[in-house]
Amino acid sequence: MLCKNIAVNPSCQGFSDSGVQEVFPLCTETISVITNDGRNIVGILKGFDQATNIILDESHERVYSTKEGVQQLVLGLYIIRGDNISIVGELDEELDSSLDLSNLRAHPLKPVIH
C-alpha cells in the first residue's frame, strides 16, 4: 500500500496487525531502519504492506566504523523485507542535520542472533 492512499481510502486502516497500524503516522516521514544484519538505512517512508515490508525513497545506508567517520552510501528507492527489520524509528531531521557524521566514530552493529 502506498502511504498517500491512506487518506483517500479509509479501509486501508482495517489491518488487524497492530504493527502495521503503528507505521501509519510515519508515512512520508524520514525514518531510520535497523535491519537484522546490523545495517542502518535512512529514507522517506513511501509505502508498506501487512508483512511490514517497507518502501523507502531517497534512502542511504550509514556505515559506522571506529577508524573513520560515518560513510553514507546512496541507495535511492529501496525495499526492505519485513522479516529483516529489527527497529523502525522516526528521525529527528533537525537534530540529525546538526550532527557531524564525518567525525562520529562507532562500532558497527552486530547481526541479530536467533
PAVEX-397170 format. One record per atom (N, C-alpha, C): residue number from 1; residue in three letters; atom name; x, y negated, z. Coordinates in nm, 3 decimals. Each point is the difference from the previous one (the first is absolute). Layout:
BEGIN
(NUM,ALA,CA,(X,Y,Z))
...
% end
This chain:
BEGIN
(1,MET,N,(0.085,0.116,0.000))
(1,MET,CA,(-0.085,-0.116,0.000))
(1,MET,C,(0.090,-0.122,0.000))
(2,LEU,N,(-0.037,-0.097,-0.079))
(2,LEU,CA,(0.075,-0.124,0.000))
(2,LEU,C,(-0.055,-0.090,0.108))
(3,CYS,N,(0.085,-0.071,0.068))
(3,CYS,CA,(-0.041,-0.083,0.112))
(3,CYS,C,(-0.097,-0.109,-0.042))
(4,LYS,N,(0.013,-0.051,-0.123))
(4,LYS,CA,(-0.087,-0.110,-0.039))
(4,LYS,C,(-0.146,0.045,-0.014))
(5,ASN,N,(-0.025,0.130,-0.010))
(5,ASN,CA,(-0.137,0.049,-0.014))
(5,ASN,C,(-0.074,0.010,0.133))
(6,ILE,N,(0.067,-0.020,0.110))
(6,ILE,CA,(-0.062,0.018,0.131))
(6,ILE,C,(-0.115,-0.097,0.020))
(7,ALA,N,(0.020,-0.127,-0.033))
(7,ALA,CA,(-0.106,-0.099,0.021))
(7,ALA,C,(-0.116,0.021,-0.096))
(8,VAL,N,(0.027,0.051,-0.119))
(8,VAL,CA,(-0.104,0.018,-0.101))
(8,VAL,C,(-0.084,0.122,0.028))
(9,ASN,N,(0.062,0.108,0.046))
(9,ASN,CA,(-0.068,0.126,0.019))
(9,ASN,C,(0.000,0.039,0.147))
(10,PRO,N,(-0.110,-0.030,0.073))
(10,PRO,CA,(-0.001,0.030,0.144))
(10,PRO,C,(0.008,0.148,0.031))
(11,SER,N,(-0.032,0.087,-0.096))
(11,SER,CA,(0.009,0.144,0.027))
(11,SER,C,(0.144,0.045,0.016))
(12,CYS,N,(0.097,-0.082,-0.039))
(12,CYS,CA,(0.141,0.036,0.015))
(12,CYS,C,(0.036,0.018,0.147))
(13,GLN,N,(-0.075,-0.062,0.091))
(13,GLN,CA,(0.032,0.010,0.142))
(13,GLN,C,(-0.060,0.125,0.063))
(14,GLY,N,(-0.060,0.088,-0.080))
(14,GLY,CA,(-0.068,0.117,0.052))
(14,GLY,C,(0.088,0.119,0.027))
(15,PHE,N,(0.131,-0.012,-0.009))
(15,PHE,CA,(0.088,0.113,0.026))
(15,PHE,C,(-0.009,0.040,0.146))
(16,SER,N,(0.002,0.130,0.023))
(16,SER,CA,(-0.006,0.049,0.137))
(16,SER,C,(0.137,0.000,0.067))
(17,ASP,N,(0.105,-0.007,-0.078))
(17,ASP,CA,(0.136,0.001,0.055))
(17,ASP,C,(0.031,-0.136,0.061))
(18,SER,N,(0.014,-0.006,0.132))
(18,SER,CA,(0.022,-0.129,0.066))
(18,SER,C,(0.134,-0.060,-0.039))
(19,GLY,N,(0.099,0.082,-0.037))
(19,GLY,CA,(0.128,-0.053,-0.044))
(19,GLY,C,(-0.013,-0.085,-0.124))
(20,VAL,N,(-0.087,0.041,-0.093))
(20,VAL,CA,(-0.022,-0.077,-0.122))
(20,VAL,C,(-0.071,-0.129,0.034))
(21,GLN,N,(-0.098,0.002,0.091))
(21,GLN,CA,(-0.073,-0.121,0.036))
(21,GLN,C,(0.092,-0.102,0.065))
(22,GLU,N,(0.101,0.044,0.071))
(22,GLU,CA,(0.093,-0.093,0.065))
(22,GLU,C,(0.089,-0.072,-0.100))
(23,VAL,N,(0.012,0.051,-0.122))
(23,VAL,CA,(0.084,-0.061,-0.102))
(23,VAL,C,(-0.073,-0.118,-0.067))
(24,PHE,N,(-0.133,-0.004,0.004))
(24,PHE,CA,(-0.077,-0.104,-0.068))
(24,PHE,C,(0.048,-0.142,0.029))
(25,PRO,N,(0.024,-0.039,0.124))
(25,PRO,CA,(0.042,-0.139,0.026))
(25,PRO,C,(0.135,-0.036,-0.063))
(26,LEU,N,(0.079,0.098,-0.037))
(26,LEU,CA,(0.133,-0.026,-0.054))
(26,LEU,C,(0.001,-0.018,-0.152))
(27,CYS,N,(-0.116,0.017,-0.066))
(27,CYS,CA,(-0.005,-0.012,-0.145))
(27,CYS,C,(0.047,-0.138,-0.044))
(28,THR,N,(0.084,-0.002,-0.099))
(28,THR,CA,(0.064,-0.118,-0.058))
(28,THR,C,(0.098,-0.068,0.096))
(29,GLU,N,(0.033,0.063,0.110))
(29,GLU,CA,(0.100,-0.053,0.094))
(29,GLU,C,(0.134,0.069,-0.026))
(30,THR,N,(0.107,-0.065,0.040))
(30,THR,CA,(0.132,0.061,-0.008))
(30,THR,C,(0.016,0.094,0.117))
(31,ILE,N,(0.034,0.125,-0.030))
(31,ILE,CA,(0.015,0.101,0.106))
(31,ILE,C,(0.138,0.063,-0.007))
(32,SER,N,(0.037,0.062,0.111))
(32,SER,CA,(0.123,0.077,0.008))
(32,SER,C,(-0.039,0.145,0.027))
(33,VAL,N,(0.057,0.091,-0.077))
(33,VAL,CA,(-0.031,0.142,0.014))
(33,VAL,C,(0.129,0.075,0.035))
(34,ILE,N,(-0.005,0.077,0.107))
(34,ILE,CA,(0.109,0.090,0.036))
(34,ILE,C,(-0.043,0.139,-0.042))
(35,THR,N,(0.080,0.063,-0.084))
(35,THR,CA,(-0.035,0.134,-0.050))
(35,THR,C,(0.062,0.108,0.089))
(36,ASN,N,(-0.047,0.122,-0.018))
(36,ASN,CA,(0.050,0.112,0.080))
(36,ASN,C,(0.149,0.025,-0.022))
(37,ASP,N,(0.052,-0.040,-0.115))
(37,ASP,CA,(0.143,0.021,-0.026))
(37,ASP,C,(0.084,-0.120,0.042))
(38,GLY,N,(-0.059,-0.097,0.073))
(38,GLY,CA,(0.075,-0.110,0.059))
(38,GLY,C,(0.017,-0.121,-0.088))
(39,ARG,N,(-0.075,-0.010,-0.108))
(39,ARG,CA,(0.010,-0.117,-0.087))
(39,ARG,C,(-0.092,-0.111,0.051))
(40,ASN,N,(0.040,-0.125,-0.024))
(40,ASN,CA,(-0.082,-0.117,0.035))
(40,ASN,C,(-0.035,-0.071,-0.130))
(41,ILE,N,(-0.127,0.005,-0.038))
(41,ILE,CA,(-0.045,-0.059,-0.125))
(41,ILE,C,(-0.096,-0.113,0.032))
(42,VAL,N,(0.025,-0.118,-0.057))
(42,VAL,CA,(-0.081,-0.119,0.023))
(42,VAL,C,(-0.064,-0.041,-0.130))
(43,GLY,N,(-0.130,-0.032,0.005))
(43,GLY,CA,(-0.070,-0.043,-0.121))
(43,GLY,C,(-0.141,-0.046,0.031))
(44,ILE,N,(-0.071,-0.043,-0.102))
(44,ILE,CA,(-0.138,-0.047,0.014))
(44,ILE,C,(-0.093,0.118,-0.024))
(45,LEU,N,(-0.086,0.030,0.098))
(45,LEU,CA,(-0.094,0.111,-0.011))
(45,LEU,C,(-0.105,-0.032,-0.106))
(46,LYS,N,(-0.007,0.084,-0.102))
(46,LYS,CA,(-0.095,-0.021,-0.110))
(46,LYS,C,(-0.111,0.104,-0.002))
(47,GLY,N,(0.023,0.116,0.059))
(47,GLY,CA,(-0.105,0.102,-0.001))
(47,GLY,C,(0.039,0.120,0.083))
(48,PHE,N,(-0.100,0.085,0.027))
(48,PHE,CA,(0.020,0.121,0.079))
(48,PHE,C,(-0.117,0.094,-0.023))
(49,ASP,N,(0.011,0.123,0.048))
(49,ASP,CA,(-0.111,0.095,-0.011))
(49,ASP,C,(-0.022,0.071,0.133))
(50,GLN,N,(-0.088,0.101,0.000))
(50,GLN,CA,(-0.037,0.070,0.123))
(50,GLN,C,(0.118,0.072,0.065))
(51,ALA,N,(0.099,0.039,-0.080))
(51,ALA,CA,(0.118,0.070,0.054))
(51,ALA,C,(0.107,-0.098,0.044))
(52,THR,N,(-0.032,-0.129,0.002))
(52,THR,CA,(0.090,-0.109,0.037))
(52,THR,C,(0.121,-0.008,-0.093))
(53,ASN,N,(-0.016,0.049,-0.125))
(53,ASN,CA,(0.099,-0.032,-0.102))
(53,ASN,C,(-0.014,-0.149,-0.024))
(54,ILE,N,(0.110,-0.072,-0.013))
(54,ILE,CA,(-0.010,-0.145,-0.015))
(54,ILE,C,(0.074,-0.049,-0.124))
(55,ILE,N,(-0.047,-0.112,-0.053))
(55,ILE,CA,(0.062,-0.066,-0.114))
(55,ILE,C,(0.053,-0.134,0.048))
(56,LEU,N,(0.129,-0.023,-0.021))
(56,LEU,CA,(0.063,-0.126,0.036))
(56,LEU,C,(0.045,-0.072,-0.126))
(57,ASP,N,(-0.017,-0.131,-0.002))
(57,ASP,CA,(0.049,-0.081,-0.110))
(57,ASP,C,(0.111,-0.091,0.052))
(58,GLU,N,(0.087,-0.042,-0.090))
(58,GLU,CA,(0.112,-0.086,0.036))
(58,GLU,C,(0.078,0.059,0.118))
(59,SER,N,(0.024,0.130,-0.007))
(59,SER,CA,(0.061,0.068,0.114))
(59,SER,C,(0.152,0.009,-0.014))
(60,HIS,N,(0.063,0.019,0.115))
(60,HIS,CA,(0.143,0.023,0.006))
(60,HIS,C,(0.031,0.089,0.120))
(61,GLU,N,(0.110,0.072,-0.010))
(61,GLU,CA,(0.045,0.084,0.110))
(61,GLU,C,(0.112,-0.072,0.072))
(62,ARG,N,(-0.006,0.001,0.131))
(62,ARG,CA,(0.108,-0.057,0.082))
(62,ARG,C,(0.087,0.114,0.048))
(63,VAL,N,(0.127,-0.007,-0.037))
(63,VAL,CA,(0.097,0.104,0.036))
(63,VAL,C,(0.092,-0.057,0.107))
(64,TYR,N,(-0.002,0.061,0.118))
(64,TYR,CA,(0.078,-0.048,0.114))
(64,TYR,C,(0.133,0.073,0.009))
(65,SER,N,(0.100,-0.072,0.051))
(65,SER,CA,(0.134,0.056,0.015))
(65,SER,C,(0.067,-0.069,0.119))
(66,THR,N,(0.090,0.072,0.065))
(66,THR,CA,(0.075,-0.059,0.111))
(66,THR,C,(0.123,-0.075,-0.051))
(67,LYS,N,(0.035,0.018,-0.127))
(67,LYS,CA,(0.122,-0.060,-0.055))
(67,LYS,C,(-0.025,-0.126,-0.081))
(68,GLU,N,(-0.118,-0.014,-0.057))
(68,GLU,CA,(-0.031,-0.117,-0.081))
(68,GLU,C,(-0.146,-0.040,0.024))
(69,GLY,N,(-0.039,-0.116,-0.051))
(69,GLY,CA,(-0.137,-0.049,0.020))
(69,GLY,C,(-0.103,0.088,-0.069))
(70,VAL,N,(-0.124,-0.033,0.023))
(70,VAL,CA,(-0.112,0.075,-0.058))
(70,VAL,C,(-0.002,-0.022,-0.150))
(71,GLN,N,(-0.004,0.108,-0.075))
(71,GLN,CA,(-0.014,-0.007,-0.145))
(71,GLN,C,(-0.149,0.011,-0.033))
(72,GLN,N,(-0.045,-0.077,-0.098))
(72,GLN,CA,(-0.140,0.008,-0.043))
(72,GLN,C,(-0.002,0.049,-0.144))
(73,LEU,N,(-0.054,0.119,-0.019))
(73,LEU,CA,(-0.009,0.062,-0.133))
(73,LEU,C,(-0.139,-0.026,-0.056))
(74,VAL,N,(-0.009,-0.067,-0.112))
(74,VAL,CA,(-0.129,-0.034,-0.061))
(74,VAL,C,(-0.065,0.125,-0.056))
(75,LEU,N,(-0.127,0.024,0.037))
(75,LEU,CA,(-0.075,0.116,-0.046))
(75,LEU,C,(-0.116,-0.040,-0.092))
(76,GLY,N,(-0.053,-0.120,0.017))
(76,GLY,CA,(-0.115,-0.045,-0.081))
(76,GLY,C,(-0.128,0.066,0.048))
(77,LEU,N,(-0.082,0.048,-0.094))
(77,LEU,CA,(-0.123,0.071,0.034))
(77,LEU,C,(0.038,0.139,0.048))
(78,TYR,N,(-0.047,0.040,0.119))
(78,TYR,CA,(0.049,0.122,0.063))
(78,TYR,C,(-0.114,0.072,0.068))
(79,ILE,N,(-0.004,0.131,-0.013))
(79,ILE,CA,(-0.103,0.083,0.064))
(79,ILE,C,(0.067,0.088,0.103))
(80,ILE,N,(-0.058,0.005,0.120))
(80,ILE,CA,(0.052,0.085,0.107))
(80,ILE,C,(-0.109,0.098,0.040))
(81,ARG,N,(0.033,0.128,-0.002))
(81,ARG,CA,(-0.097,0.103,0.041))
(81,ARG,C,(-0.029,-0.012,0.149))
(82,GLY,N,(-0.126,0.018,0.035))
(82,GLY,CA,(-0.043,-0.013,0.139))
(82,GLY,C,(0.070,0.094,0.095))
(83,ASP,N,(0.032,0.122,-0.045))
(83,ASP,CA,(0.066,0.095,0.089))
(83,ASP,C,(0.147,-0.032,0.023))
(84,ASN,N,(0.052,-0.103,-0.068))
(84,ASN,CA,(0.138,-0.042,0.021))
(84,ASN,C,(0.009,-0.129,0.082))
(85,ILE,N,(-0.113,-0.049,0.050))
(85,ILE,CA,(-0.001,-0.126,0.074))
(85,ILE,C,(0.004,0.027,0.150))
(86,SER,N,(0.095,-0.064,0.069))
(86,SER,CA,(0.006,0.008,0.146))
(86,SER,C,(-0.069,-0.119,0.065))
(87,ILE,N,(0.033,-0.121,-0.047))
(87,ILE,CA,(-0.052,-0.123,0.060))
(87,ILE,C,(-0.033,-0.100,-0.109))
(88,VAL,N,(-0.114,-0.068,0.015))
(88,VAL,CA,(-0.036,-0.113,-0.086))
(88,VAL,C,(-0.024,-0.119,0.092))
(89,GLY,N,(0.061,-0.112,-0.031))
(89,GLY,CA,(-0.020,-0.119,0.082))
(89,GLY,C,(-0.001,-0.126,-0.083))
(90,GLU,N,(-0.078,-0.097,0.044))
(90,GLU,CA,(-0.003,-0.129,-0.067))
(90,GLU,C,(0.130,-0.074,0.028))
(91,LEU,N,(0.054,-0.065,-0.102))
(91,LEU,CA,(0.126,-0.073,0.012))
(91,LEU,C,(-0.030,-0.147,0.027))
(92,ASP,N,(0.061,-0.055,0.103))
(92,ASP,CA,(-0.012,-0.144,0.028))
(92,ASP,C,(0.094,-0.071,-0.097))
(93,GLU,N,(-0.055,-0.055,-0.108))
(93,GLU,CA,(0.083,-0.057,-0.106))
(93,GLU,C,(0.081,-0.120,0.047))
(94,GLU,N,(-0.054,-0.078,0.092))
(94,GLU,CA,(0.074,-0.117,0.052))
(94,GLU,C,(0.123,0.046,0.077))
(95,LEU,N,(-0.019,0.096,0.089))
(95,LEU,CA,(0.112,0.054,0.078))
(95,LEU,C,(0.099,0.072,-0.091))
(96,ASP,N,(-0.051,0.077,-0.096))
(96,ASP,CA,(0.086,0.075,-0.090))
(96,ASP,C,(0.087,-0.093,-0.085))
(97,SER,N,(-0.057,-0.111,-0.046))
(97,SER,CA,(0.077,-0.093,-0.083))
(97,SER,C,(0.109,-0.073,0.080))
(98,SER,N,(-0.016,-0.005,0.132))
(98,SER,CA,(0.101,-0.067,0.083))
(98,SER,C,(0.119,0.092,0.033))
(99,LEU,N,(-0.013,0.130,-0.028))
(99,LEU,CA,(0.108,0.095,0.028))
(99,LEU,C,(0.108,-0.009,-0.108))
(100,ASP,N,(0.124,0.008,0.040))
(100,ASP,CA,(0.111,0.007,-0.094))
(100,ASP,C,(0.038,0.147,-0.015))
(101,LEU,N,(-0.063,0.068,-0.096))
(101,LEU,CA,(0.021,0.144,-0.016))
(101,LEU,C,(0.143,0.035,-0.039))
(102,SER,N,(0.072,-0.095,-0.061))
(102,SER,CA,(0.137,0.029,-0.041))
(102,SER,C,(0.093,0.015,0.120))
(103,ASN,N,(-0.037,-0.053,0.115))
(103,ASN,CA,(0.082,0.014,0.122))
(103,ASN,C,(-0.055,0.103,0.098))
(104,LEU,N,(-0.113,0.060,-0.032))
(104,LEU,CA,(-0.063,0.097,0.089))
(104,LEU,C,(0.063,0.138,-0.019))
(105,ARG,N,(0.046,0.060,0.110))
(105,ARG,CA,(0.059,0.133,-0.003))
(105,ARG,C,(-0.087,0.093,0.084))
(106,ALA,N,(-0.023,0.120,-0.051))
(106,ALA,CA,(-0.080,0.098,0.074))
(106,ALA,C,(0.028,0.139,-0.055))
(107,HIS,N,(-0.018,0.100,0.085))
(107,HIS,CA,(0.011,0.138,-0.044))
(107,HIS,C,(-0.120,0.034,-0.088))
(108,PRO,N,(0.020,0.073,-0.109))
(108,PRO,CA,(-0.114,0.045,-0.078))
(108,PRO,C,(-0.089,0.089,0.084))
(109,LEU,N,(-0.131,-0.001,-0.028))
(109,LEU,CA,(-0.093,0.086,0.073))
(109,LEU,C,(0.022,0.146,-0.039))
(110,LYS,N,(-0.017,0.088,0.096))
(110,LYS,CA,(0.012,0.142,-0.027))
(110,LYS,C,(-0.136,0.053,-0.045))
(111,PRO,N,(0.000,0.107,-0.079))
(111,PRO,CA,(-0.129,0.058,-0.044))
(111,PRO,C,(-0.079,0.056,0.116))
(112,VAL,N,(-0.132,0.005,-0.018))
(112,VAL,CA,(-0.088,0.062,0.099))
(112,VAL,C,(0.021,0.151,-0.008))
(113,ILE,N,(0.016,0.063,0.116))
(113,ILE,CA,(0.017,0.146,0.005))
(113,ILE,C,(-0.127,0.060,0.056))
(114,HIS,N,(-0.061,0.091,-0.075))
(114,HIS,CA,(-0.125,0.063,0.044))
(114,HIS,C,(0.026,0.130,0.070))
% end
